[in-house]
Amino acid sequence: GTMIGSLVRDHLRSIVYGGTDGIISIFAIIAGVSGASLDVSVVVILGLATLLADALSMSVSDYLSSKAEDSLNEIEKIKILKDNNFEETLIERCISSGYSPEDATTLATIISKQRDVAADFMVAVTQNDDKTTPLSSSVATFIAFIFFGGIPLCANVLTTYSSFLTACIFTALTLFVLGVLQAKILHKSPLKMGFDVVCIGTSATIVAYTIGYLMSEHSV
């Protein structure tokens, strides 16, 4: 519904980066195990352990970085409130955000009457009005990592015929979709970004598969 769509839009950055990291990390493990020609049970054990541990690690990192960013925003707000050229700074921030000089001056004149509210507005303008909280951002990262990281794992485990090939196909398609979403955040070409992310995932896969193969060939 509308509420779910709004949540996804607000947390798109966490979803894309958490999902991309999850699917590449897990698929690299699958590739390494396949290269070493190990049993599918090894894929399950290593895959699940990595999926949960890395998802937790990444979500905690997201939470801590978001908290640090909030602290920096508070420091920025204090600096703004102490600014002797408060209204001029407000006009500059509005202009840099796309307002015409006339509109920026009008807006600054109105909201500068409530200095605290105006300071919040300036911080929000600088941060592109981020609506997420550190907790919601970390939860979105955790869920995205588990969901997207689980795609190649499920494809590899649940498919009886050419399981590694099936995992490759599902992973490539998912990486392309994540690349397109990433292009939306970075305002770049969706097609190019989609292929770029697939290439990055492919590189990690080749390295992992080669290491697994070489280690199995030279094992005692």
Sine and cosine of phi, psi and omega as CSV:
sin_phi,cos_phi,sin_psi,cos_psi,sin_omega,cos_omega
0.00,0.00,-0.21,-0.98,-0.03,-1.00
-0.91,0.41,-0.63,0.77,-0.03,-1.00
-0.91,0.43,-0.68,0.73,0.02,-1.00
-0.91,0.42,-0.68,0.73,0.03,-1.00
-0.87,0.50,-0.64,0.77,0.02,-1.00
-0.91,0.41,-0.66,0.75,0.03,-1.00
-0.89,0.45,-0.67,0.74,0.01,-1.00
-0.89,0.45,-0.70,0.71,0.01,-1.00
-0.88,0.47,-0.69,0.72,-0.03,-1.00
-0.92,0.40,-0.52,0.86,-0.06,-1.00
-0.93,-0.36,0.39,0.92,-0.09,-1.00
-0.86,0.51,-0.64,0.77,-0.02,-1.00
-0.87,0.49,-0.74,0.67,0.01,-1.00
-0.90,0.43,-0.62,0.78,-0.01,-1.00
-0.91,0.41,-0.72,0.70,-0.04,-1.00
-0.91,0.41,-0.76,0.65,-0.07,-1.00
-0.96,0.28,-0.60,0.80,0.08,-1.00
-0.91,0.41,-0.68,0.74,0.00,-1.00
-0.92,0.39,-0.68,0.73,0.00,-1.00
-0.89,0.45,-0.71,0.70,0.01,-1.00
-0.90,0.44,-0.65,0.76,-0.02,-1.00
-0.90,0.44,-0.74,0.67,-0.09,-1.00
-0.94,0.33,-0.60,0.80,0.02,-1.00
-0.94,0.34,-0.67,0.74,0.00,-1.00
-0.88,0.48,-0.74,0.67,-0.06,-1.00
-0.95,0.32,-0.64,0.77,-0.02,-1.00
-0.93,0.36,-0.52,0.86,0.06,-1.00
-0.89,0.46,-0.61,0.79,0.04,-1.00
-0.92,0.40,-0.70,0.71,0.03,-1.00
-0.86,0.50,-0.68,0.74,0.00,-1.00
-0.90,0.43,-0.67,0.75,0.01,-1.00
-0.90,0.44,-0.68,0.73,0.03,-1.00
-0.91,0.41,-0.65,0.76,0.02,-1.00
-0.91,0.41,-0.64,0.77,0.03,-1.00
-0.90,0.45,-0.54,0.84,0.02,-1.00
-1.00,0.07,-0.02,1.00,0.00,-1.00
0.82,0.57,0.67,0.74,0.03,-1.00
-1.00,0.04,0.24,-0.97,-0.05,-1.00
-0.92,0.38,0.45,-0.89,-0.02,-1.00
-0.88,0.47,-0.43,0.90,0.03,-1.00
-0.90,0.44,-0.51,0.86,0.04,-1.00
-0.92,0.39,-0.62,0.78,0.05,-1.00
-0.87,0.49,-0.71,0.71,-0.03,-1.00
-0.89,0.46,-0.76,0.64,-0.05,-1.00
-0.89,0.45,-0.81,0.59,-0.01,-1.00
-0.90,0.43,-0.66,0.75,-0.03,-1.00
-0.89,0.46,-0.76,0.65,-0.01,-1.00
-0.91,0.41,-0.67,0.74,0.00,-1.00
-0.88,0.47,-0.71,0.70,0.00,-1.00
-0.93,0.38,-0.65,0.76,-0.02,-1.00
-0.85,0.53,-0.76,0.64,-0.05,-1.00
-0.96,0.29,-0.71,0.71,-0.04,-1.00
-0.91,0.42,-0.73,0.69,-0.03,-1.00
-0.94,0.33,-0.58,0.82,0.04,-1.00
-0.89,0.45,-0.68,0.73,0.02,-1.00
-0.91,0.41,-0.70,0.71,-0.01,-1.00
-0.87,0.49,-0.71,0.71,-0.05,-1.00
-0.94,0.35,-0.61,0.79,0.00,-1.00
-0.93,0.37,-0.61,0.79,0.06,-1.00
-0.90,0.43,-0.67,0.74,0.04,-1.00
-0.88,0.47,-0.66,0.75,0.04,-1.00
-0.88,0.48,-0.70,0.72,-0.01,-1.00
-0.88,0.47,-0.73,0.68,-0.04,-1.00
-0.92,0.40,-0.64,0.77,0.02,-1.00
-0.93,0.36,-0.59,0.81,0.04,-1.00
-0.92,0.39,-0.63,0.77,0.05,-1.00
-0.90,0.44,-0.66,0.75,0.02,-1.00
-0.89,0.45,-0.63,0.78,0.03,-1.00
-0.91,0.42,-0.64,0.77,0.05,-1.00
-0.89,0.46,-0.64,0.77,0.03,-1.00
-0.90,0.44,-0.66,0.75,0.04,-1.00
-0.90,0.43,-0.60,0.80,0.04,-1.00
-0.90,0.43,-0.61,0.79,0.03,-1.00
-0.91,0.41,-0.66,0.76,0.05,-1.00
-0.89,0.45,-0.67,0.74,0.03,-1.00
-0.88,0.48,-0.64,0.77,0.00,-1.00
-0.90,0.44,-0.67,0.74,0.02,-1.00
-0.89,0.46,-0.67,0.74,0.03,-1.00
-0.88,0.47,-0.65,0.76,-0.01,-1.00
-0.91,0.42,-0.69,0.73,-0.03,-1.00
-0.90,0.43,-0.46,0.89,0.00,-1.00
-1.00,0.00,-0.07,1.00,-0.05,-1.00
-0.93,0.37,0.83,-0.56,0.01,-1.00
-0.95,0.32,-0.43,0.90,0.03,-1.00
-0.97,-0.24,0.76,0.65,-0.14,-0.99
-0.83,0.56,-0.79,0.62,-0.10,-1.00
-0.92,0.38,-0.61,0.79,0.03,-1.00
-0.90,0.43,-0.64,0.77,0.03,-1.00
-0.90,0.43,-0.65,0.76,0.02,-1.00
-0.89,0.46,-0.67,0.74,0.02,-1.00
-0.88,0.47,-0.68,0.73,0.01,-1.00
-0.89,0.46,-0.67,0.74,0.01,-1.00
-0.90,0.44,-0.65,0.76,-0.01,-1.00
-0.91,0.41,-0.67,0.74,0.01,-1.00
-0.90,0.43,-0.67,0.74,0.00,-1.00
-0.92,0.39,-0.32,0.95,0.02,-1.00
-1.00,-0.05,0.04,1.00,0.10,-0.99
0.93,-0.37,-0.05,1.00,0.04,-1.00
-0.97,0.25,0.53,-0.85,0.10,-1.00
-0.95,0.32,0.40,-0.92,0.01,-1.00
-0.81,0.58,-0.63,0.78,-0.01,-1.00
-0.91,0.41,-0.74,0.67,0.00,-1.00
-0.91,0.42,-0.62,0.78,0.00,-1.00
-0.89,0.46,-0.67,0.74,0.02,-1.00
-0.91,0.42,-0.68,0.73,0.01,-1.00
-0.89,0.45,-0.73,0.68,-0.01,-1.00
-0.89,0.46,-0.68,0.73,0.00,-1.00
-0.90,0.44,-0.63,0.77,0.00,-1.00
-0.90,0.45,-0.62,0.79,-0.03,-1.00
-0.96,0.29,-0.81,0.59,-0.15,-0.99
-0.99,0.14,-0.28,0.96,0.01,-1.00
-0.95,0.31,-0.20,0.98,0.07,-1.00
-0.92,0.40,-0.44,0.90,0.11,-0.99
-0.91,-0.41,1.00,-0.03,-0.19,-0.98
-0.86,0.51,-0.65,0.76,-0.03,-1.00
-0.91,0.41,-0.68,0.73,0.03,-1.00
-0.91,0.42,-0.65,0.76,0.01,-1.00
-0.90,0.44,-0.61,0.79,0.03,-1.00
-0.91,0.42,-0.67,0.74,0.07,-1.00
-0.87,0.49,-0.64,0.77,0.00,-1.00
-0.90,0.45,-0.68,0.73,-0.01,-1.00
-0.91,0.42,-0.64,0.77,0.05,-1.00
-0.91,0.41,-0.66,0.75,0.01,-1.00
-0.90,0.45,-0.65,0.76,0.03,-1.00
-0.89,0.46,-0.67,0.74,0.01,-1.00
-0.90,0.43,-0.61,0.79,-0.06,-1.00
-1.00,-0.08,0.23,0.97,-0.02,-1.00
0.84,0.54,0.55,0.84,0.10,-1.00
0.81,0.59,0.82,0.57,0.01,-1.00
-0.92,0.40,0.83,-0.55,-0.09,-1.00
-0.99,-0.14,0.04,1.00,-0.05,-1.00
-1.00,0.03,0.35,-0.94,0.14,-0.99
-0.93,-0.36,0.33,-0.94,0.02,-1.00
-0.82,0.57,-0.64,0.77,-0.01,-1.00
-0.93,0.37,-0.73,0.69,-0.03,-1.00
-0.91,0.41,-0.58,0.82,0.02,-1.00
-0.91,0.40,-0.67,0.74,-0.01,-1.00
-0.93,0.35,-0.59,0.80,0.04,-1.00
-0.91,0.41,-0.67,0.75,0.03,-1.00
-0.89,0.46,-0.64,0.77,0.03,-1.00
-0.90,0.44,-0.70,0.71,-0.01,-1.00
-0.88,0.48,-0.75,0.66,-0.02,-1.00
-0.90,0.44,-0.69,0.73,0.00,-1.00
-0.90,0.44,-0.66,0.75,0.00,-1.00
-0.89,0.46,-0.72,0.69,0.00,-1.00
-0.90,0.43,-0.72,0.69,-0.07,-1.00
-0.91,0.42,-0.82,0.57,-0.07,-1.00
-0.96,0.29,-0.58,0.81,0.06,-1.00
-0.91,0.40,-0.47,0.89,0.01,-1.00
-0.97,0.25,-0.31,0.95,-0.04,-1.00
-0.89,0.46,-0.82,0.57,0.02,-1.00
-0.92,0.40,-0.52,0.85,0.00,-1.00
-0.91,0.42,-0.73,0.68,0.03,-1.00
-0.91,0.42,-0.67,0.75,-0.01,-1.00
-0.88,0.47,-0.61,0.80,-0.03,-1.00
-0.97,0.25,-0.63,0.77,-0.09,-1.00
-0.99,0.16,-0.65,0.76,-0.13,-0.99
-1.00,0.07,-0.23,0.97,-0.01,-1.00
-1.00,-0.08,0.79,-0.62,-0.04,-1.00
-1.00,0.05,-0.50,0.87,-0.05,-1.00
-0.96,-0.28,0.81,-0.58,0.02,-1.00
0.74,0.68,0.82,0.57,-0.11,-0.99
-0.88,0.48,-0.63,0.78,-0.01,-1.00
-0.93,0.37,-0.64,0.77,0.04,-1.00
-0.89,0.45,-0.68,0.74,0.03,-1.00
-0.88,0.48,-0.69,0.72,0.03,-1.00
-0.89,0.47,-0.62,0.79,0.04,-1.00
-0.87,0.50,-0.72,0.69,-0.04,-1.00
-0.90,0.43,-0.75,0.66,0.00,-1.00
-0.88,0.47,-0.66,0.76,-0.01,-1.00
-0.91,0.42,-0.71,0.71,0.00,-1.00
-0.88,0.48,-0.70,0.72,0.01,-1.00
-0.90,0.44,-0.69,0.73,-0.01,-1.00
-0.92,0.39,-0.66,0.75,0.04,-1.00
-0.88,0.47,-0.61,0.79,0.02,-1.00
-0.90,0.44,-0.69,0.73,0.02,-1.00
-0.89,0.46,-0.69,0.72,0.03,-1.00
-0.90,0.44,-0.59,0.81,0.06,-1.00
-0.90,0.43,-0.65,0.76,0.04,-1.00
-0.89,0.45,-0.68,0.74,0.04,-1.00
-0.91,0.42,-0.61,0.79,0.03,-1.00
-0.91,0.42,-0.58,0.81,0.03,-1.00
-0.89,0.46,-0.55,0.84,0.03,-1.00
-0.90,0.43,-0.62,0.79,0.00,-1.00
-0.94,0.33,-0.69,0.72,-0.09,-1.00
-1.00,0.01,-0.06,1.00,-0.02,-1.00
0.85,0.53,0.75,0.66,0.02,-1.00
-0.87,-0.50,0.03,-1.00,-0.01,-1.00
-0.92,0.40,0.86,-0.51,-0.02,-1.00
-0.86,0.51,-0.66,0.75,-0.03,-1.00
-0.91,0.42,-0.74,0.67,-0.02,-1.00
-0.90,0.43,-0.70,0.71,-0.01,-1.00
-0.91,0.42,-0.60,0.80,0.04,-1.00
-0.87,0.49,-0.73,0.69,0.02,-1.00
-0.93,0.36,-0.57,0.82,0.02,-1.00
-0.87,0.49,-0.71,0.70,-0.01,-1.00
-0.92,0.40,-0.63,0.78,0.06,-1.00
-0.89,0.46,-0.65,0.76,0.01,-1.00
-0.91,0.43,-0.65,0.76,0.03,-1.00
-0.89,0.45,-0.71,0.70,0.03,-1.00
-0.89,0.45,-0.63,0.78,0.02,-1.00
-0.91,0.43,-0.66,0.75,0.02,-1.00
-0.87,0.50,-0.72,0.69,0.02,-1.00
-0.88,0.47,-0.61,0.79,0.00,-1.00
-0.91,0.41,-0.71,0.71,-0.01,-1.00
-0.88,0.48,-0.70,0.72,0.01,-1.00
-0.88,0.48,-0.74,0.67,-0.03,-1.00
-0.90,0.44,-0.69,0.73,-0.01,-1.00
-0.90,0.45,-0.69,0.72,-0.02,-1.00
-0.89,0.45,-0.69,0.72,0.02,-1.00
-0.89,0.47,-0.71,0.71,0.02,-1.00
-0.87,0.49,-0.67,0.74,-0.01,-1.00
-0.91,0.41,-0.73,0.68,-0.04,-1.00
-0.90,0.43,-0.63,0.78,0.01,-1.00
-0.92,0.38,-0.60,0.80,0.02,-1.00
-0.95,0.32,-0.55,0.83,0.00,-1.00
-0.94,0.33,-0.54,0.84,-0.08,-1.00
-0.96,-0.27,0.19,0.98,0.02,-1.00
-0.98,0.21,0.44,-0.90,-0.04,-1.00
-0.98,0.18,0.00,0.00,0.00,0.00
